[in-house]
Structures are given as C-alpha cells and as structure tokens.
C-alpha cells in the first residue's frame, strides 16, 4: 500500500489522524460463546498478536482482562451485564444508538496516558448477516480490528481478510501493515499523518 492508503486507514471521520497500538500484553476474556468458539476466538487473537510480534498474557495485573469480547443476540442484553456501564461510559445512550443504527459490532477502546491502547471492549451482535458467516471469518476479522486503532471508516468498503481455495486469511496488505505497525522503531502513538510514510517504508 502507498502512504495515502495507509493514512486513510488511520484517519477518522472527524479528519484526525490517530494511530495507536498496544504496549501491554493482551489478556482476553470472551463471553456468550461455547467452549469451541471460545478456543477459536482466542486462537485468532493469538495468531494476529503473534503476527504483530506482540505478546499475550493470562491476566493483566491492573485490569484482570484488557480485551473483553461479548457475543449476544440483542443490544438490550448489555444493559443487564453487571458494572459494564462503569467500563463503558454512557452505555445506555450508546446501546440505544447502536440499536437504532441496526449495528452488529462496536469496539470501545481505552488508552494509556501515553495514548497507546490500554484496553478494548468488543460487542458483537449475532444478527442474520453475521450468523451466516463461518466462525473463523468472524473471529479473524475481529482479531484484526482490535490489534490497532483503525479509523472508524477503515473497513467500510474493504475487508481486512482475503480468501483463496476456500480458506480465509488476513489480507496480505493488512498483515504487512500490522507487522510494520509493531516495529519497535515506530512510535506506539501518532497524531501526525507523516507517520503513514514510516509505516509504508516498512511494509515492503
């Protein structure tokens, strides 16, 4: 990808360029799935984390889990989750908005003082569209979208995944970008669009 393509992936609809990656190891917990799907979700997250050259952990010393993934059928179910409104400020109005938009996914990021990703809470509503997809497609797409703070428009007209011979895998351009984003010489946080030039130089 050229620098303009990369810049677009981290430029929010507000016009702000905001790149951020994780600094602390990722400690996931998953709710609302059976054991087989749980293993698939954690496997997909581990695969993307390994690709990035980052680390996973059983627990986060401060938060317990810093990646919380909720699968459910109706947005209203979130309002019954104890203390979730303490983790996601304005949960009630958010649920009302997502329901009105007929959304099936939402990612809420929390940040370190440096601006790096501190935690991510993922909501996945299994509507008819998602229910019709293979589980490995859902889980790998989910993992790809939590490893970096992508633009809110990043994957509206393209998928982070590719398919060949009946197998689903990360789009090679996205995989290369994830690896470049976790290069130790690249800043963990940037609000400067020229940062995309540094990523482009490492994607090759």
C-alpha positions as CSV (number, residue, x, y, z in Angstrom):
1,X,0.0,0.0,0.0
2,X,1.1,3.5,-0.7
3,X,1.3,6.1,2.1
4,X,-2.0,7.6,1.1
5,X,-3.8,4.3,1.5
6,X,-2.2,3.8,4.9
7,X,-3.0,7.3,6.0
8,X,-6.7,6.7,5.2
9,X,-6.8,3.6,7.4
10,X,-6.0,5.8,10.4
11,X,-7.8,9.0,9.6
12,X,-11.0,9.2,11.4
13,X,-14.3,10.6,10.0
14,X,-13.5,13.8,12.0
15,X,-10.4,14.3,9.9
16,X,-8.0,13.5,12.7
17,X,-5.1,11.1,12.1
18,X,-4.8,8.8,15.2
19,X,-2.6,5.8,15.2
20,X,-2.2,3.7,18.3
21,X,-1.1,0.1,19.2
22,X,-1.0,-1.9,22.3
23,X,2.0,-1.7,24.7
24,X,1.0,-4.1,27.4
25,X,0.4,-7.8,26.7
26,X,-3.2,-8.6,25.6
27,X,-5.2,-10.6,28.1
28,X,-8.5,-11.6,26.5
29,X,-11.8,-12.9,28.0
30,X,-14.8,-13.9,26.0
31,X,-18.5,-14.0,27.0
32,X,-21.5,-15.6,25.4
33,X,-20.0,-18.5,23.4
34,X,-19.4,-22.2,23.8
35,X,-16.0,-23.7,24.5
36,X,-15.3,-24.5,20.9
37,X,-16.0,-20.9,19.8
38,X,-14.0,-19.6,22.8
39,X,-11.0,-21.5,21.6
40,X,-11.4,-20.2,18.1
41,X,-11.7,-16.6,19.2
42,X,-8.6,-16.8,21.4
43,X,-6.7,-18.7,18.7
44,X,-7.5,-15.9,16.2
45,X,-6.4,-13.2,18.6
46,X,-3.2,-15.1,19.4
47,X,-2.5,-15.6,15.6
48,X,-2.7,-11.8,14.9
49,X,-0.8,-10.9,18.1
50,X,2.0,-13.3,17.0
51,X,2.0,-11.8,13.5
52,X,2.5,-8.4,15.1
53,X,5.4,-9.6,17.2
54,X,3.4,-8.6,20.3
55,X,2.6,-10.6,23.4
56,X,-0.4,-12.2,25.1
57,X,-1.0,-12.9,28.8
58,X,-3.3,-14.8,31.0
59,X,-4.2,-11.7,33.0
60,X,-3.4,-8.0,33.2
61,X,-2.0,-7.1,36.6
62,X,-4.2,-3.9,36.8
63,X,-7.3,-4.9,35.0
64,X,-7.5,-8.7,35.0
65,X,-8.6,-8.8,31.4
66,X,-7.9,-5.9,29.0
67,X,-9.6,-7.4,26.0
68,X,-13.3,-8.2,26.7
69,X,-15.4,-9.6,23.9
70,X,-19.2,-10.0,24.3
71,X,-21.3,-12.1,21.9
72,X,-25.1,-11.7,22.2
73,X,-28.4,-11.5,20.2
74,X,-29.9,-8.2,21.2
75,X,-28.3,-4.9,22.3
76,X,-30.5,-4.7,25.3
77,X,-28.7,-7.7,26.8
78,X,-25.7,-5.4,27.5
79,X,-27.7,-3.3,29.9
80,X,-28.1,-6.3,32.2
81,X,-24.3,-7.0,32.5
82,X,-23.2,-6.0,36.0
83,X,-20.8,-3.0,36.1
84,X,-20.5,-2.8,32.3
85,X,-21.7,0.8,32.5
86,X,-18.6,1.5,34.6
87,X,-16.3,0.3,31.9
88,X,-18.2,1.9,29.0
89,X,-19.3,5.4,30.0
90,X,-22.8,6.3,28.6
91,X,-23.7,2.7,27.9
92,X,-27.4,3.3,27.8
93,X,-27.4,6.0,25.1
94,X,-24.7,4.0,23.2
95,X,-26.9,0.9,23.2
96,X,-29.9,3.0,22.0
97,X,-27.8,4.5,19.2
98,X,-26.4,1.1,18.1
99,X,-29.8,-0.4,18.1
100,X,-31.3,2.4,16.0
101,X,-28.4,2.0,13.5
102,X,-29.0,-1.7,13.4
103,X,-25.3,-2.2,14.1
104,X,-23.8,-5.6,14.7
105,X,-20.4,-4.7,16.1
106,X,-18.8,-2.0,18.2
107,X,-15.3,-1.6,19.7
108,X,-14.7,0.7,22.7
109,X,-11.0,1.5,23.3
110,X,-9.4,2.8,26.4
111,X,-6.0,4.4,26.4
112,X,-2.8,4.7,28.5
113,X,-1.6,8.1,29.5
114,X,0.8,7.9,26.5
115,X,-2.2,7.3,24.2
116,X,-1.3,3.7,23.5
117,X,-4.2,1.2,23.7
118,X,-4.8,0.1,27.3
119,X,-8.0,-2.0,26.8
120,X,-10.6,-2.8,24.3
121,X,-14.2,-3.9,24.9
122,X,-15.8,-5.5,21.8
123,X,-19.6,-6.0,21.3
124,X,-20.7,-8.5,18.6
125,X,-24.4,-8.8,18.0
126,X,-25.0,-12.1,16.1
127,X,-27.6,-10.8,13.6
128,X,-28.6,-12.7,10.4
129,X,-25.6,-11.3,8.5
130,X,-23.0,-12.5,11.0
131,X,-24.8,-15.7,11.7
132,X,-24.4,-16.6,8.0
133,X,-20.6,-16.2,8.1
134,X,-18.2,-19.0,9.0
135,X,-16.9,-18.7,12.6
136,X,-13.3,-18.4,11.5
137,X,-14.2,-15.4,9.3
138,X,-15.8,-13.6,12.2
139,X,-13.1,-14.3,14.7
140,X,-10.1,-13.5,12.4
141,X,-11.8,-10.2,11.3
142,X,-12.5,-9.3,15.0
143,X,-8.8,-10.0,15.9
144,X,-7.5,-7.9,13.1
145,X,-9.7,-5.0,14.1
146,X,-8.5,-4.9,17.8
147,X,-4.8,-5.1,17.2
148,X,-4.6,-1.4,16.1
149,X,-6.8,1.7,16.5
150,X,-8.0,1.8,12.9
151,X,-10.1,4.6,11.6
152,X,-13.9,4.3,12.1
153,X,-14.1,4.2,8.3
154,X,-11.2,1.8,7.7
155,X,-13.2,-1.3,6.7
156,X,-16.4,0.2,5.5
157,X,-15.6,-0.6,1.8
158,X,-12.9,-3.3,2.2
159,X,-12.3,-6.3,4.4
160,X,-9.2,-7.0,6.4
161,X,-9.5,-10.5,5.2
162,X,-8.9,-12.4,1.9
163,X,-10.0,-15.8,0.7
164,X,-8.4,-18.4,-1.6
165,X,-9.2,-22.0,-2.1
166,X,-11.9,-21.9,0.5
167,X,-9.5,-20.6,3.2
168,X,-9.8,-17.3,4.9
169,X,-6.7,-15.3,5.9
170,X,-5.6,-11.8,6.6
171,X,-5.3,-9.6,3.5
172,X,-1.6,-9.6,2.8
173,X,-1.5,-5.8,2.7
174,X,-3.2,-5.6,6.1
175,X,-0.9,-8.3,7.5
176,X,2.2,-6.4,6.3
177,X,0.8,-3.2,7.8
178,X,0.2,-4.8,11.2
179,X,3.8,-6.1,11.3
180,X,5.1,-2.7,10.3
181,X,3.0,-1.0,13.0
182,X,4.6,-3.1,15.7
183,X,8.2,-2.4,14.6
184,X,10.0,-1.2,17.7
185,X,11.3,1.8,15.9
186,X,7.8,3.0,15.0
187,X,6.1,5.2,17.7
188,X,3.3,3.4,19.6
189,X,1.1,6.5,19.1
190,X,0.9,9.2,16.5
191,X,-1.4,12.1,15.5
192,X,0.8,13.1,12.6
193,X,-0.2,11.9,9.2
194,X,3.5,11.8,8.2
195,X,3.6,8.7,10.4
196,X,2.0,6.8,7.5
197,X,5.2,7.3,5.5
198,X,7.2,5.4,8.1
199,X,4.7,2.6,8.0
200,X,4.7,2.5,4.2
201,X,8.5,2.3,4.2
202,X,8.4,-0.8,6.4
203,X,5.5,-2.6,4.7
204,X,7.8,-3.7,1.9
